[in-house]
Amino acid sequence: MFTIDLANLDGASGFSIQGIDAQDLSGFSVAGAGDFNGDGFEDLIIGAYGGDATASLSGETYVVFGKSGSFGQFFNVGSLDGTDGFRIDGVAASDLSGRSVSSAGDINNDGFDDLLIGASSAAGIGGANSGESYVVFGQAASLGPIVQLAGLDGADGFTLEGAATGDQTGTTVNEAGDFNGDGIDDFLVTAPNANRTATTDGAVFVVFGGAAFAATANIDQLDGTDGFRLTGLDNFESIGSGAPSFGDVNGDGLADIIIGAPQADVVGGDSGAAYVVFGTTSPLAASQSVSFLDGADGFRVTGTISGDNLGRATGAGDINGDGFDDIIVSVPNREDGLTDQGVTAVIFGKANGFSADQNINALNGADGFRINGVSAGDLSGFAATAAGDVNADGFEDILLASGQANGGAGEGYIIFGSATFGAEIELSALDATQGSIITGGQVGDQVARY
């Protein structure tokens, strides 16, 4: 099996991006930023929610521009000067801005990809820990070395404020593709501690892209025309506490959204669930529970054991090359003979024929498969996503994390896409034809943990 040791990155094979100060927690969240400045290169966005640039724990986010040529072995985000990227500073003390970051896609349809930043502990209009999320619009002109989120005015970006104390709006943020088929990208914001139809049932907001946005808006005021809210089924489900994602699972040309709820008690305490909601051009209610999913408009993925925490992470990509995006769902606390070894499930997309509930234990290789962790305590699949076509064979690949593996140094695995799969892949027996392993630099690094 081909192994990549992150400690050996030398600038030619890749490079390391270093934080600025102790306890910044730079890299807690990392994502592709699309092409923010329109130069033809993809960019990176990196969250450091422990940063203190504005005030204690206000949080910082870094954007590193892509380019041709080498970055060197080490790149320190403290050197960003506006030409190679920039820093985005949080608003107030303890906001934890940058805890979640993502590309938003091009939500204002101007040809530049935009940025999403979550500050789940911000005290917005809803009060303490109501949370805020920010969109920074892409542009060709330099923004300088530092951007202040407090200065967003609607023309360069905007703020979405959480509605109620403790909602923690912005816990996770992600792009959503074009969910409603209007030709403009949409995005997702989660509020897992929201109390809407039950105690801490959670909420996920789908915000539609458009030509213009106010400088500040209450995210709870989405009315169905500019976006909508999805709520959980039961008390303490905390829908949206798992990382959301999107893809075209049923091949209808509309983006479908995938939402994790690892605390859902479907078959037992914290067995977990993931919800797939198919994109639609039909009018939507401002708020609706995920109970409406019946197989035709989406479905639920379930675990089978208490404590599985299915849905901690989700992703989508065409892993088997059939033209439909497939669903990736992590089950980090799954015990298949070993405590918390973890499992990642892949459910193949198709045009129709989904039942309202999909059980990962029933996957047989024809409709999907499971990837089993190696050792007790690995938490394999704590993070999992599609990785693009890493080995250039025409199939999208899977990247998953075992953040506690290898003595806490952590390991990442790349599973290569293929036209055929068996019902299970054992990471302990992974060979060079099936994928690669990425090892952490040292004990405690927890590579790919988040």
VEXFI-758269 format. One record per residue (C-alpha): residue in one letter; x, y, z. Coordinates in nm, 4 decimals. Example, Ala and Ser with C-alpha at 12.3 -4.5 7.8 and 13.67 -1.06 7.14 Angstrom:
<sites>
<A <1.2300 -0.4500 0.7800>>
<S <1.3670 -0.1060 0.7140>>
</sites>
This chain:
<sites>
<M <0.0000 0.0000 0.0000>>
<F <0.1271 0.3470 -0.0891>>
<T <0.1792 0.5569 0.2248>>
<I <0.2140 0.9346 0.2482>>
<D <0.3806 1.0615 0.5675>>
<L <0.2864 1.4255 0.6232>>
<A <0.6131 1.4780 0.8095>>
<N <0.7980 1.4208 0.4817>>
<L <0.6235 1.6838 0.2684>>
<D <0.9083 1.8728 0.1031>>
<G <0.7481 2.1408 -0.1124>>
<A <0.7582 1.9261 -0.4249>>
<S <0.5242 1.6543 -0.2956>>
<G <0.3136 1.9010 -0.0972>>
<F <0.3600 2.1548 0.1802>>
<S <0.2607 2.2328 0.5392>>
<I <0.0609 2.5426 0.6323>>
<Q <0.1575 2.6730 0.9757>>
<G <-0.0508 2.8756 1.2176>>
<I <0.0655 3.1948 1.3850>>
<D <0.0297 3.1730 1.7634>>
<A <-0.0055 2.9080 2.0307>>
<Q <-0.3669 2.7975 2.0840>>
<D <-0.4879 2.9508 1.7560>>
<L <-0.6033 2.6012 1.6506>>
<S <-0.5291 2.6844 1.2903>>
<G <-0.6627 2.4104 1.0664>>
<F <-0.9509 2.3104 1.2934>>
<S <-1.1562 2.3623 0.9794>>
<V <-1.0171 2.3561 0.6265>>
<A <-1.1903 2.3592 0.2890>>
<G <-1.1428 2.4374 -0.0748>>
<A <-1.2407 2.7991 -0.1376>>
<G <-1.3126 2.7691 -0.5076>>
<D <-1.1551 3.0385 -0.7234>>
<F <-1.2137 3.3397 -0.4998>>
<N <-1.0062 3.5909 -0.6960>>
<G <-1.0804 3.4626 -1.0452>>
<D <-0.7217 3.3913 -1.1464>>
<G <-0.7914 3.0365 -1.2635>>
<F <-0.6390 2.8681 -0.9576>>
<E <-0.8343 2.7070 -0.6752>>
<D <-0.7812 2.8638 -0.3324>>
<L <-0.7866 2.7375 0.0285>>
<I <-0.9749 2.8602 0.3348>>
<I <-0.8460 2.7745 0.6827>>
<G <-1.0190 2.8410 1.0137>>
<A <-0.8384 2.9251 1.3388>>
<Y <-1.1177 2.9839 1.5866>>
<G <-0.8726 3.0309 1.8755>>
<G <-0.7182 3.3379 1.7132>>
<D <-0.7210 3.6647 1.9075>>
<A <-0.6685 3.9289 1.6366>>
<T <-0.9753 4.1355 1.7323>>
<A <-1.0233 4.0140 2.0896>>
<S <-0.9744 3.6967 2.2922>>
<L <-1.1078 3.3983 2.0929>>
<S <-1.2713 3.6233 1.8348>>
<G <-1.1311 3.3861 1.5757>>
<E <-0.9397 3.4191 1.2526>>
<T <-0.9735 3.2736 0.9029>>
<Y <-0.7073 3.2597 0.6340>>
<V <-0.7457 3.2464 0.2572>>
<V <-0.4439 3.1158 0.0660>>
<F <-0.4485 3.1804 -0.3074>>
<G <-0.3556 2.9032 -0.5450>>
<K <-0.0731 2.9626 -0.7899>>
<S <0.1642 2.7879 -1.0262>>
<G <0.4985 2.6794 -0.8880>>
<S <0.6113 2.5866 -0.5388>>
<F <0.4838 2.7085 -0.2037>>
<G <0.7993 2.5836 -0.0339>>
<Q <0.8054 2.3176 0.2354>>
<F <0.6368 2.5415 0.4935>>
<F <0.3915 2.8269 0.4470>>
<N <0.3069 3.0466 0.7460>>
<V <-0.0286 3.2218 0.7272>>
<G <0.1208 3.5109 0.9210>>
<S <0.2976 3.6138 0.5996>>
<L <-0.0203 3.6682 0.3937>>
<D <-0.0011 4.0166 0.2431>>
<G <-0.3065 4.0490 0.0186>>
<T <-0.1306 3.9311 -0.2960>>
<D <-0.0976 3.5671 -0.1909>>
<G <-0.4031 3.5585 0.0352>>
<F <-0.5438 3.7389 0.3355>>
<R <-0.6690 3.7087 0.6925>>
<I <-1.0318 3.7525 0.7983>>
<D <-1.0825 3.8690 1.1572>>
<G <-1.3788 3.7826 1.3776>>
<V <-1.6001 4.0482 1.5305>>
<A <-1.5977 4.0104 1.9086>>
<A <-1.4443 3.8196 2.1980>>
<S <-1.5413 3.4510 2.2216>>
<D <-1.7174 3.4467 1.8825>>
<L <-1.4975 3.1519 1.7713>>
<S <-1.5111 3.2764 1.4130>>
<G <-1.3619 3.0197 1.1776>>
<R <-1.4820 2.7161 1.3686>>
<S <-1.6415 2.6186 1.0384>>
<V <-1.5350 2.7419 0.6941>>
<S <-1.6259 2.6572 0.3368>>
<S <-1.6638 2.7832 -0.0125>>
<A <-2.0171 2.9096 -0.0718>>
<G <-1.9974 2.8609 -0.4450>>
<D <-2.0897 3.1672 -0.6503>>
<I <-2.3997 3.2768 -0.4598>>
<N <-2.4278 3.6249 -0.6122>>
<N <-2.3681 3.4963 -0.9667>>
<D <-2.0868 3.7375 -1.0502>>
<G <-1.8374 3.4760 -1.1702>>
<F <-1.6317 3.4672 -0.8487>>
<D <-1.6603 3.2031 -0.5794>>
<D <-1.7577 3.3312 -0.2359>>
<L <-1.6564 3.2330 0.1189>>
<L <-1.8563 3.1050 0.4163>>
<I <-1.7451 3.1465 0.7782>>
<G <-1.9290 3.0258 1.0865>>
<A <-1.9028 3.1861 1.4315>>
<S <-2.1294 2.9637 1.6373>>
<S <-2.0613 3.1346 1.9715>>
<A <-2.1276 3.4893 1.8520>>
<A <-2.3900 3.6910 2.0379>>
<G <-2.6041 3.8208 1.7546>>
<I <-2.9592 3.9517 1.7638>>
<G <-3.0696 3.6282 1.9316>>
<G <-2.8455 3.6725 2.2345>>
<A <-2.5582 3.4720 2.3781>>
<N <-2.4380 3.1863 2.1580>>
<S <-2.7110 3.2504 1.9021>>
<G <-2.4326 3.2430 1.6451>>
<E <-2.3568 3.4216 1.3228>>
<S <-2.2488 3.3183 0.9734>>
<Y <-2.0697 3.5368 0.7239>>
<V <-2.0412 3.5451 0.3461>>
<V <-1.7453 3.7251 0.1874>>
<F <-1.7912 3.7849 -0.1851>>
<G <-1.5123 3.6895 -0.4230>>
<Q <-1.3554 3.9541 -0.6432>>
<A <-1.0516 4.0156 -0.8624>>
<A <-0.9380 4.3286 -0.6799>>
<S <-0.7184 4.2842 -0.3746>>
<L <-0.8916 4.3053 -0.0377>>
<G <-0.5624 4.3833 0.1304>>
<P <-0.3979 4.1669 0.3961>>
<I <-0.6861 4.1841 0.6483>>
<V <-1.0648 4.1790 0.6116>>
<Q <-1.2885 4.2697 0.9057>>
<L <-1.6132 4.0725 0.9235>>
<A <-1.7617 4.3609 1.1220>>
<G <-1.7365 4.5781 0.8107>>
<L <-1.9407 4.3655 0.5676>>
<D <-2.1977 4.5972 0.4100>>
<G <-2.3975 4.3861 0.1640>>
<A <-2.1832 4.4853 -0.1328>>
<D <-1.8733 4.2916 -0.0230>>
<G <-2.0552 4.0299 0.1836>>
<F <-2.3128 3.9967 0.4574>>
<T <-2.3968 3.8551 0.7998>>
<L <-2.6679 3.6023 0.8869>>
<E <-2.7614 3.6168 1.2535>>
<G <-2.8984 3.3382 1.4685>>
<A <-3.2458 3.3905 1.6056>>
<A <-3.2359 3.2588 1.9615>>
<T <-3.0029 3.2244 2.2567>>
<G <-2.8003 2.9052 2.2404>>
<D <-2.8897 2.8134 1.8795>>
<Q <-2.5199 2.8117 1.7811>>
<T <-2.6025 2.9074 1.4252>>
<G <-2.2974 2.8551 1.2065>>
<T <-2.1756 2.5401 1.3799>>
<T <-2.1193 2.4056 1.0298>>
<V <-2.1450 2.5863 0.6973>>
<N <-2.1173 2.4464 0.3470>>
<E <-2.2052 2.5106 -0.0134>>
<A <-2.5239 2.3454 -0.1405>>
<G <-2.4914 2.3607 -0.5185>>
<D <-2.8003 2.4745 -0.7062>>
<F <-3.0777 2.3210 -0.4959>>
<N <-3.3721 2.5118 -0.6456>>
<G <-3.2649 2.5104 -1.0101>>
<D <-3.2465 2.8853 -1.0646>>
<G <-2.8903 2.8715 -1.1966>>
<I <-2.7349 3.0293 -0.8856>>
<D <-2.5476 2.8469 -0.6105>>
<D <-2.7063 2.8065 -0.2673>>
<F <-2.5531 2.7357 0.0734>>
<L <-2.6142 2.5622 0.4071>>
<V <-2.5920 2.6849 0.7670>>
<T <-2.6633 2.4618 1.0661>>
<A <-2.7916 2.5446 1.4142>>
<P <-2.7859 2.2092 1.5972>>
<N <-2.8947 2.3483 1.9343>>
<A <-3.2015 2.5266 1.8000>>
<N <-3.5395 2.4539 1.9604>>
<R <-3.7974 2.4769 1.6850>>
<T <-4.0407 2.1833 1.6936>>
<A <-3.8872 2.0014 1.9924>>
<T <-3.6163 2.0530 2.2542>>
<T <-3.2811 2.0860 2.0748>>
<D <-3.4211 1.9224 1.7622>>
<G <-3.1851 2.1455 1.5662>>
<A <-3.2225 2.3316 1.2397>>
<V <-3.0514 2.3417 0.9016>>
<F <-3.0995 2.6500 0.6857>>
<V <-3.0796 2.6360 0.3075>>
<V <-3.0117 2.9885 0.1806>>
<F <-3.0746 3.0561 -0.1879>>
<G <-2.8280 3.2567 -0.3930>>
<G <-2.9396 3.5826 -0.5524>>
<A <-2.8304 3.9116 -0.7045>>
<A <-2.8405 4.1226 -0.3874>>
<F <-2.8257 4.0752 -0.0105>>
<A <-2.8796 4.3048 0.2860>>
<A <-2.5786 4.3682 0.5085>>
<T <-2.7435 4.1797 0.7962>>
<A <-3.0377 3.9406 0.8099>>
<N <-3.2107 3.7151 1.0620>>
<I <-3.1657 3.3632 0.9287>>
<D <-3.4944 3.2531 1.0853>>
<Q <-3.6852 3.4885 0.8542>>
<L <-3.6288 3.2813 0.5399>>
<D <-3.9728 3.2567 0.3801>>
<G <-3.9418 2.9789 0.1212>>
<T <-3.8612 3.2131 -0.1666>>
<D <-3.5133 3.3063 -0.0421>>
<G <-3.4470 2.9823 0.1440>>
<F <-3.6019 2.7547 0.4030>>
<R <-3.5457 2.5760 0.7311>>
<L <-3.5359 2.2015 0.7988>>
<T <-3.5945 2.0810 1.1538>>
<G <-3.5258 1.7541 1.3305>>
<L <-3.7778 1.4948 1.4388>>
<D <-3.7247 1.4503 1.8114>>
<N <-3.5907 1.6015 2.1297>>
<F <-3.2110 1.6302 2.1367>>
<E <-3.1694 1.5131 1.7766>>
<S <-2.9533 1.8194 1.7053>>
<I <-2.9937 1.7894 1.3309>>
<G <-2.7019 1.9590 1.1610>>
<S <-2.4439 1.8668 1.4242>>
<G <-2.2934 1.6415 1.1579>>
<A <-2.1172 1.8075 0.8660>>
<P <-2.3583 1.8659 0.5724>>
<S <-2.2778 1.8201 0.2042>>
<F <-2.4421 1.8091 -0.1380>>
<G <-2.4445 1.6233 -0.4695>>
<D <-2.6845 1.5125 -0.7416>>
<V <-2.7823 1.1726 -0.6021>>
<N <-3.0812 1.1066 -0.8296>>
<G <-2.9336 1.2563 -1.1466>>
<D <-3.2067 1.5115 -1.2136>>
<G <-2.9670 1.8034 -1.2561>>
<L <-3.0523 1.9596 -0.9191>>
<A <-2.8256 1.9525 -0.6163>>
<D <-2.9433 1.7350 -0.3282>>
<I <-2.8410 1.8096 0.0303>>
<I <-2.7161 1.5605 0.2872>>
<I <-2.7529 1.6421 0.6564>>
<G <-2.6082 1.4570 0.9533>>
<A <-2.7790 1.4060 1.2891>>
<P <-2.5431 1.1819 1.4898>>
<Q <-2.7425 1.2294 1.8111>>
<A <-3.0680 1.1009 1.6585>>
<D <-3.2263 0.8135 1.8526>>
<V <-3.3682 0.6209 1.5573>>
<V <-3.2976 0.2680 1.6824>>
<G <-3.1401 0.3588 2.0159>>
<G <-2.9661 0.6409 2.1961>>
<D <-2.7338 0.8307 1.9608>>
<S <-2.7606 0.5664 1.6900>>
<G <-2.7627 0.8587 1.4488>>
<A <-2.9155 0.9400 1.1131>>
<A <-2.8418 1.1216 0.7906>>
<Y <-3.1078 1.2845 0.5743>>
<V <-3.0925 1.3242 0.1968>>
<V <-3.3251 1.5950 0.0629>>
<F <-3.3653 1.6028 -0.3145>>
<G <-3.3407 1.9385 -0.4878>>
<T <-3.6601 2.0770 -0.6353>>
<T <-3.7923 2.3647 -0.8449>>
<S <-4.1290 2.3484 -0.6651>>
<P <-4.2231 2.6112 -0.4052>>
<L <-4.1166 2.5255 -0.0520>>
<A <-4.2563 2.6078 0.2885>>
<A <-4.0470 2.8374 0.5050>>
<S <-4.0024 2.5588 0.7599>>
<Q <-4.0579 2.1864 0.7505>>
<S <-3.9555 1.8792 0.9427>>
<V <-3.7508 1.6070 0.7749>>
<S <-4.0438 1.3749 0.8498>>
<F <-4.1764 1.4484 0.4966>>
<L <-3.9039 1.2367 0.3317>>
<D <-4.0699 0.9330 0.1728>>
<G <-3.8157 0.8044 -0.0807>>
<A <-3.9501 1.0123 -0.3687>>
<D <-3.8337 1.3474 -0.2313>>
<G <-3.5470 1.2163 -0.0216>>
<F <-3.4724 0.9544 0.2408>>
<R <-3.3120 0.8784 0.5750>>
<V <-2.9970 0.6728 0.6353>>
<T <-2.9919 0.4928 0.9683>>
<G <-2.7581 0.3022 1.1939>>
<T <-2.8578 -0.0062 1.3856>>
<I <-2.6870 0.0217 1.7232>>
<S <-2.7064 0.2704 2.0109>>
<G <-2.4039 0.4965 2.0193>>
<D <-2.3113 0.4549 1.6506>>
<N <-2.3312 0.8323 1.5911>>
<L <-2.4081 0.7784 1.2241>>
<G <-2.3982 1.1056 1.0321>>
<R <-2.1010 1.2712 1.2038>>
<A <-1.9746 1.3475 0.8541>>
<T <-2.1319 1.3278 0.5096>>
<G <-2.0151 1.3653 0.1520>>
<A <-2.1088 1.2912 -0.2071>>
<G <-1.9291 1.2033 -0.5285>>
<D <-1.9608 0.9608 -0.8186>>
<I <-1.7491 0.6828 -0.6698>>
<N <-1.8581 0.4060 -0.9092>>
<G <-1.8678 0.6157 -1.2260>>
<D <-2.2316 0.5564 -1.3185>>
<G <-2.3216 0.9246 -1.3541>>
<F <-2.4983 0.9529 -1.0173>>
<D <-2.3394 1.1037 -0.7082>>
<D <-2.3064 0.8552 -0.4237>>
<I <-2.3613 0.9295 -0.0560>>
<I <-2.0816 0.9002 0.1976>>
<V <-2.1916 0.8707 0.5612>>
<S <-1.9586 0.8214 0.8564>>
<V <-2.0322 0.6053 1.1606>>
<P <-1.7284 0.6818 1.3800>>
<N <-1.8409 0.5013 1.6945>>
<R <-1.9527 0.1845 1.5217>>
<E <-1.8227 -0.1283 1.6917>>
<D <-1.7710 -0.4154 1.4506>>
<G <-1.5973 -0.6367 1.7040>>
<L <-1.3728 -0.3527 1.8245>>
<T <-1.4790 -0.0587 2.0421>>
<D <-1.5117 0.2662 1.8437>>
<Q <-1.3162 0.1369 1.5448>>
<G <-1.5595 0.3195 1.3147>>
<V <-1.7217 0.2501 0.9788>>
<T <-1.7892 0.4624 0.6715>>
<A <-2.0837 0.3728 0.4470>>
<V <-2.1276 0.4537 0.0779>>
<I <-2.4762 0.4369 -0.0772>>
<F <-2.4852 0.4476 -0.4556>>
<G <-2.6991 0.7090 -0.6258>>
<K <-2.9675 0.6163 -0.8786>>
<A <-3.2589 0.7753 -1.0625>>
<N <-3.5337 0.6417 -0.8352>>
<G <-3.6359 0.3474 -0.6218>>
<F <-3.5105 0.4697 -0.2850>>
<S <-3.7062 0.3595 0.0188>>
<A <-3.7813 0.6111 0.2922>>
<D <-3.5180 0.4458 0.5147>>
<Q <-3.1826 0.3085 0.4020>>
<N <-3.0041 0.0757 0.6449>>
<I <-2.6271 0.0646 0.6040>>
<N <-2.6126 -0.2966 0.7255>>
<A <-2.8044 -0.4092 0.4162>>
<L <-2.5490 -0.2746 0.1663>>
<N <-2.4297 -0.5607 -0.0533>>
<G <-2.1804 -0.4129 -0.2995>>
<A <-2.4393 -0.3601 -0.5720>>
<D <-2.6159 -0.0753 -0.3899>>
<G <-2.3227 0.0428 -0.1789>>
<F <-2.0572 -0.0773 0.0631>>
<R <-1.8990 -0.0276 0.4050>>
<I <-1.5404 0.0664 0.4926>>
<N <-1.4316 -0.0803 0.8261>>
<G <-1.1776 0.0811 1.0574>>
<V <-0.8637 -0.0941 1.1759>>
<S <-0.8299 -0.0787 1.5547>>
<A <-1.0316 -0.0067 1.8664>>
<G <-1.0539 0.3660 1.9351>>
<D <-0.9570 0.4756 1.5820>>
<L <-1.2906 0.6552 1.5254>>
<S <-1.2551 0.5780 1.1576>>
<G <-1.4805 0.8036 0.9556>>
<F <-1.4903 1.0839 1.2118>>
<A <-1.4451 1.2938 0.9003>>
<A <-1.5244 1.1657 0.5512>>
<T <-1.5829 1.3259 0.2141>>
<A <-1.5396 1.2862 -0.1599>>
<A <-1.1834 1.3668 -0.2669>>
<G <-1.2089 1.4192 -0.6412>>
<D <-1.0197 1.1905 -0.8766>>
<V <-0.6895 1.1573 -0.6902>>
<N <-0.5361 0.8857 -0.9089>>
<A <-0.6743 1.0155 -1.2412>>
<D <-0.8558 0.6934 -1.3337>>
<G <-1.1893 0.8597 -1.4118>>
<F <-1.3545 0.7693 -1.0800>>
<E <-1.4000 1.0004 -0.7828>>
<D <-1.2284 0.8856 -0.4658>>
<I <-1.3062 0.8982 -0.0926>>
<L <-1.1030 1.0656 0.1816>>
<L <-1.1743 0.9543 0.5364>>
<A <-1.0092 1.0140 0.8711>>
<S <-0.9140 0.7951 1.1629>>
<G <-0.8117 1.0817 1.3880>>
<Q <-0.7183 0.8703 1.6899>>
<A <-0.5257 0.6037 1.4983>>
<N <-0.1522 0.5467 1.5272>>
<G <-0.1246 0.6587 1.8878>>
<G <-0.3239 0.9758 1.8299>>
<A <-0.1066 1.0938 1.5408>>
<G <-0.4022 1.0145 1.3191>>
<E <-0.4349 0.8586 0.9786>>
<G <-0.6211 0.9513 0.6650>>
<Y <-0.7235 0.7045 0.3975>>
<I <-0.7869 0.7580 0.0284>>
<I <-1.0184 0.4920 -0.1143>>
<F <-1.0048 0.4792 -0.4920>>
<G <-1.3292 0.4800 -0.6871>>
<S <-1.4115 0.1815 -0.9050>>
<A <-1.6901 0.0398 -1.1201>>
<T <-1.7368 -0.2507 -0.8784>>
<F <-1.7106 -0.3042 -0.5041>>
<G <-1.7734 -0.5844 -0.2618>>
<A <-1.9960 -0.5337 0.0392>>
<E <-1.7030 -0.4347 0.2634>>
<I <-1.3533 -0.2895 0.2466>>
<E <-1.1174 -0.3581 0.5359>>
<L <-0.8764 -0.0712 0.5904>>
<S <-0.6425 -0.3171 0.7612>>
<A <-0.6066 -0.5021 0.4295>>
<L <-0.6035 -0.2006 0.1951>>
<D <-0.3626 -0.2523 -0.0955>>
<A <-0.2147 -0.0159 -0.3537>>
<T <-0.4914 -0.0904 -0.6047>>
<Q <-0.7600 0.0123 -0.3550>>
<G <-0.6142 0.3254 -0.2014>>
<S <-0.3457 0.4994 0.0025>>
<I <-0.2817 0.5878 0.3642>>
<I <-0.1805 0.9304 0.4971>>
<T <-0.0023 0.9211 0.8329>>
<G <0.0293 1.1970 1.0921>>
<G <0.3519 1.3673 1.1825>>
<Q <0.3598 1.2920 1.5550>>
<V <0.1560 1.1664 1.8473>>
<G <-0.1311 1.4025 1.9250>>
<D <-0.1501 1.5604 1.5784>>
<Q <-0.4889 1.3933 1.5192>>
<V <-0.4466 1.4250 1.1436>>
<A <-0.7828 1.4639 0.9694>>
<R <-0.9639 1.4535 1.3066>>
<Y <-1.2060 1.7251 1.2021>>
</sites>
